[in-house]
């Protein structure tokens, strides 16, 4: 007998970094229990910095593409997680999700400085997300 996976959608503004990294992390760590997606309130492109930060820990998101929430209309999600404050303001409740939660992470795209400063910001967000995902999804919890 197969167990139905819990469907999780991560949402940020542009679906370029935070939601993409969260999707990759949850799928890599707990993909046996969760079917994972990501979307934005608007479409962009996946950040090369996010791809590089994830590659450093052995997770390949280079095949991901930026999507909008409209692509998921008509589908049902068990949990939607807004991972940025702006997406949470625009969509405090995702109508096609049974439950919407918010956990905001720093926008690494706004960090200025050297290439190492920027890479460090993406690593920091990645690591904070990984810890949160382990806490919230790792112990059979469903936020």
Rosetta silent file (secondary structure, phi, psi, omega in degrees, C-alpha in Angstrom):
SEQUENCE: XXXXXXXXXXXXXXXXXXXXXXXXXXXXXXXXXXXXXXXXXXXXXXXXXXXXXXXXXXXXXXXXXXXXXXXXXXXXXXXXXXXXXXXXXXXXXXXXXXXXXXXXXXXXXXXXXXXXXXXXXXXXXXXXXXXXXXXXXXXXXXX
SCORE:     score description
SCORE:     0.000 S_00000001
   1 L     0.000  128.254 -179.936    0.000    0.000    0.000 S_00000001
   2 L   -94.615  142.605  178.206    1.447    3.360   -0.989 S_00000001
   3 L   -91.969  135.401  178.621    1.108    6.417    1.170 S_00000001
   4 L   -70.573  131.290  177.870   -0.022    9.603   -0.531 S_00000001
   5 L   -73.952  146.471  174.999    2.650   12.276   -0.394 S_00000001
   6 E   -77.509  130.012 -178.037    1.841   15.608    1.187 S_00000001
   7 E   -91.566  122.954 -176.661    1.837   18.337   -1.484 S_00000001
   8 E  -123.208  133.319  176.917    3.834   21.432   -0.505 S_00000001
   9 E  -120.444  121.978  174.300    4.125   24.681   -2.439 S_00000001
  10 E   -95.354  135.177 -175.165    6.783   27.272   -1.535 S_00000001
  11 E  -127.705  131.340  168.731    5.942   30.828   -2.621 S_00000001
  12 E  -137.312 -175.425 -173.075    8.086   33.947   -2.902 S_00000001
  13 L   -65.545  -56.801 -172.427    7.818   37.057   -5.027 S_00000001
  14 L  -105.935   -1.109 -176.665    9.782   36.118   -8.156 S_00000001
  15 L    51.207   44.729 -176.833   10.288   32.362   -7.713 S_00000001
  16 L  -112.393  -32.103 -174.604   13.965   33.043   -8.353 S_00000001
  17 L  -136.954  -72.521 -172.011   15.849   32.110   -5.166 S_00000001
  18 H   -59.579  -50.921 -179.548   14.169   31.428   -1.819 S_00000001
  19 H   -66.283  -34.424  177.661   11.234   29.351   -3.017 S_00000001
  20 H   -65.867  -43.666  179.035   13.494   27.523   -5.482 S_00000001
  21 H   -65.708  -41.220  179.183   16.028   26.675   -2.753 S_00000001
  22 H   -62.879  -42.281  177.348   13.251   25.557   -0.390 S_00000001
  23 H   -58.610  -48.695 -179.556   11.789   23.327   -3.100 S_00000001
  24 H   -63.099  -41.153 -179.504   15.176   21.741   -3.743 S_00000001
  25 H   -65.353  -49.962 -178.100   15.933   21.265   -0.051 S_00000001
  26 H   -64.034  -41.423  179.840   12.619   19.657    0.878 S_00000001
  27 H   -63.623  -43.638 -177.964   12.663   17.375   -2.155 S_00000001
  28 H   -68.407  -37.741 -174.592   16.266   16.283   -1.510 S_00000001
  29 H   -87.478  -37.200 -172.616   15.811   15.718    2.222 S_00000001
  30 H  -137.836   29.156 -178.456   12.266   14.413    2.513 S_00000001
  31 L   -62.831  -14.994  176.450   11.059   13.745   -1.018 S_00000001
  32 L   -71.541  -19.889 -177.910    9.914   10.306    0.054 S_00000001
  33 L  -114.043  -19.309 -173.513    7.094   11.972    2.037 S_00000001
  34 E  -126.363  138.192  169.962    6.494   15.259    0.202 S_00000001
  35 E   -99.223  120.944 -165.350    5.656   16.248   -3.346 S_00000001
  36 E  -118.841  139.790  179.730    7.256   19.689   -3.639 S_00000001
  37 E  -139.799  167.756  172.726    6.667   22.692   -5.875 S_00000001
  38 E  -145.533  155.609  179.735    7.494   26.392   -5.943 S_00000001
  39 E  -157.780  168.866  177.584    5.959   29.474   -7.496 S_00000001
  40 E  -128.206  165.024  173.978    6.062   33.238   -7.360 S_00000001
  41 L   -73.823  -17.818  170.998    3.589   36.053   -7.343 S_00000001
  42 L  -144.700  162.468 -176.767    5.360   37.017  -10.578 S_00000001
  43 L   -95.195  148.640  179.647    7.676   35.126  -12.910 S_00000001
  44 L  -145.695 -141.015  170.961   11.408   35.703  -13.243 S_00000001
  45 L  -132.083  154.290  179.500   14.378   33.422  -13.818 S_00000001
  46 L   -69.663  130.877 -176.454   16.081   31.131  -11.352 S_00000001
  47 L   -66.637  128.814  175.087   19.017   32.933   -9.776 S_00000001
  48 H   -60.843  -28.802  177.564   22.446   31.619  -10.761 S_00000001
  49 H   -68.077  -38.684  177.273   23.535   32.436   -7.189 S_00000001
  50 H   -66.121  -42.836  178.297   20.803   30.174   -5.804 S_00000001
  51 H   -59.553  -45.176 -179.396   21.825   27.410   -8.203 S_00000001
  52 H   -64.900  -43.127 -179.918   25.472   27.757   -7.101 S_00000001
  53 H   -62.383  -39.379  179.354   24.611   27.781   -3.383 S_00000001
  54 H   -72.628  -37.489  178.704   22.560   24.616   -3.748 S_00000001
  55 H   -59.756  -34.573  179.734   25.184   22.926   -5.904 S_00000001
  56 L   -59.175  -26.442  179.887   27.667   23.430   -3.032 S_00000001
  57 L  -109.445   17.720  173.023   25.626   21.031   -0.900 S_00000001
  58 L    81.923   19.443  178.425   24.979   18.541   -3.679 S_00000001
  59 L  -114.679  122.859 -177.390   21.488   19.650   -4.723 S_00000001
  60 L   -97.963  111.418  174.329   20.969   20.485   -8.394 S_00000001
  61 L  -112.074   15.955 -177.453   18.236   23.034   -9.082 S_00000001
  62 L   -65.184  -20.587  178.870   19.669   24.111  -12.444 S_00000001
  63 L   -87.599   -7.294  178.777   16.749   22.396  -14.205 S_00000001
  64 L   -67.486  156.872  173.360   14.160   24.402  -12.231 S_00000001
  65 L  -134.884  152.875  179.277   12.232   27.179  -13.920 S_00000001
  66 L   -73.858  135.356 -179.332   10.396   30.147  -12.494 S_00000001
  67 L  -132.399  158.586  174.432    6.616   29.702  -12.311 S_00000001
  68 E  -103.694  165.452  176.903    3.698   31.812  -11.159 S_00000001
  69 H   -58.703  -29.577 -179.276    0.881   30.802   -8.842 S_00000001
  70 H   -56.994  -29.841 -179.656   -1.413   30.781  -11.886 S_00000001
  71 H   -66.475  -17.041 -176.765    0.242   27.551  -13.055 S_00000001
  72 H  -105.860    0.796  177.684   -1.153   25.798   -9.989 S_00000001
  73 L   -58.978  134.041 -179.273   -4.738   27.052  -10.213 S_00000001
  74 L    92.390  -13.030  175.631   -7.083   24.087  -10.121 S_00000001
  75 L   -94.873  161.554  177.590   -4.593   21.919   -8.272 S_00000001
  76 L  -112.953  132.561  175.636   -4.816   21.139   -4.596 S_00000001
  77 E  -115.871  144.498  175.442   -1.933   21.674   -2.188 S_00000001
  78 E   -77.758  -42.790 -177.982   -1.846   20.447    1.373 S_00000001
  79 E  -137.356  134.600  169.170    0.477   23.211    2.546 S_00000001
  80 E  -116.426  134.911 -179.491    1.598   26.485    1.002 S_00000001
  81 E  -122.424  116.058  172.375    4.526   28.266    2.617 S_00000001
  82 E   -83.597  126.506 -175.248    5.272   31.897    1.848 S_00000001
  83 L  -108.469    8.091  173.380    9.019   32.337    2.343 S_00000001
  84 L  -141.079  148.699 -175.413    9.196   36.088    1.845 S_00000001
  85 H   -63.531  -37.450 -178.704    7.312   38.906    3.501 S_00000001
  86 H   -64.852  -44.711  177.829    6.240   40.517    0.224 S_00000001
  87 H   -62.391  -37.340  178.459    4.629   37.310   -1.075 S_00000001
  88 H   -65.136  -36.570  177.617    2.912   36.946    2.288 S_00000001
  89 H   -67.585  -41.674 -178.384    1.516   40.491    1.976 S_00000001
  90 H   -73.044  -39.904 -177.332    0.270   39.850   -1.556 S_00000001
  91 L  -131.861   75.264 -179.534   -1.052   36.339   -0.822 S_00000001
  92 L   -65.480  -23.348  175.744   -1.602   35.843    2.904 S_00000001
  93 L  -133.973  128.749  175.858   -3.723   32.809    2.026 S_00000001
  94 L   -90.269  113.490 -169.557   -3.161   30.597   -0.997 S_00000001
  95 L   -62.088  -27.138 -177.884   -6.744   29.664   -1.984 S_00000001
  96 L   -96.603   12.728  175.993   -5.968   26.221   -3.393 S_00000001
  97 E  -108.188  141.051  178.184   -3.964   25.129   -0.335 S_00000001
  98 E   -66.877  -29.955 -177.623   -5.565   23.476    2.667 S_00000001
  99 E  -146.119  134.373  175.797   -3.197   25.388    4.933 S_00000001
 100 E  -118.681  129.619  176.554   -1.033   28.480    4.347 S_00000001
 101 E  -126.914  161.196  179.698    1.860   29.326    6.649 S_00000001
 102 E  -127.288  132.920  170.199    4.483   32.034    6.562 S_00000001
 103 L  -144.085  103.324 -174.325    8.152   31.876    7.440 S_00000001
 104 L   -82.766  137.617  176.020   10.078   34.808    6.012 S_00000001
 105 L  -119.861  149.747  176.473   13.723   34.590    5.019 S_00000001
 106 L   -52.334  142.352  176.087   16.102   37.414    4.091 S_00000001
 107 L   -85.357  105.794 -177.112   16.118   38.228    0.380 S_00000001
 108 H   -66.432  -20.600  179.658   19.701   37.408   -0.672 S_00000001
 109 H   -64.952  -23.643 -177.310   19.152   39.290   -3.935 S_00000001
 110 H   -85.348   -9.263 -178.854   19.173   42.587   -2.023 S_00000001
 111 L   -73.370  132.786  179.226   22.652   42.039   -0.554 S_00000001
 112 L  -112.701  160.605  178.724   25.300   44.253   -2.105 S_00000001
 113 L   134.667 -156.574 -179.197   29.051   43.933   -1.984 S_00000001
 114 L   -70.646  167.170  177.879   31.674   41.626   -3.363 S_00000001
 115 H   -61.084  -32.056  177.642   30.834   38.386   -5.126 S_00000001
 116 H   -70.484  -36.639  176.115   31.853   36.602   -1.918 S_00000001
 117 H   -61.599  -44.457 -178.730   29.454   38.793    0.113 S_00000001
 118 H   -66.338  -46.339  178.049   26.637   37.913   -2.268 S_00000001
 119 H   -60.154  -39.120  178.587   27.498   34.194   -2.278 S_00000001
 120 H   -62.974  -37.136  178.331   27.630   34.306    1.516 S_00000001
 121 H   -64.803  -43.191  178.103   24.128   35.771    1.661 S_00000001
 122 H   -65.104  -40.326  176.622   22.749   32.947   -0.485 S_00000001
 123 H   -61.833  -42.940 -178.814   24.565   30.372    1.660 S_00000001
 124 H   -61.940  -45.426  177.934   23.174   31.940    4.816 S_00000001
 125 H   -64.616  -44.778  178.287   19.596   31.824    3.512 S_00000001
 126 H   -55.882  -47.759 -177.257   20.101   28.267    2.251 S_00000001
 127 H   -67.663  -38.431  177.029   21.396   27.130    5.638 S_00000001
 128 H   -64.755  -40.730  177.655   18.604   28.890    7.547 S_00000001
 129 H   -65.051  -42.066 -179.763   16.046   27.261    5.254 S_00000001
 130 H   -60.175  -43.973  179.528   17.642   23.850    5.662 S_00000001
 131 H   -64.320  -44.013  179.723   17.446   24.128    9.460 S_00000001
 132 H   -64.512  -43.653  179.344   13.823   25.302    9.322 S_00000001
 133 H   -61.819  -42.766  176.861   12.845   22.548    6.872 S_00000001
 134 H   -59.761  -44.186 -179.607   14.460   19.923    9.104 S_00000001
 135 H   -66.077  -42.461 -172.613   12.568   21.288   12.118 S_00000001
 136 H   -88.840  -29.923 -175.855    9.217   21.621   10.385 S_00000001
 137 H  -115.937  -18.502 -172.504    9.153   18.726    7.960 S_00000001
 138 L   -74.027  -32.342 -175.803   11.790   16.287    9.160 S_00000001
 139 L   -99.213   41.960 -179.051   10.147   14.833   12.225 S_00000001
 140 L    61.217   20.755  177.371    6.931   13.824   10.473 S_00000001
 141 L   -88.354  159.511  174.348    5.547   17.279   11.194 S_00000001
 142 L  -135.070   75.930 -177.117    3.473   19.258    8.757 S_00000001
 143 L    11.939    0.000    0.000    3.928   22.868    9.793 S_00000001
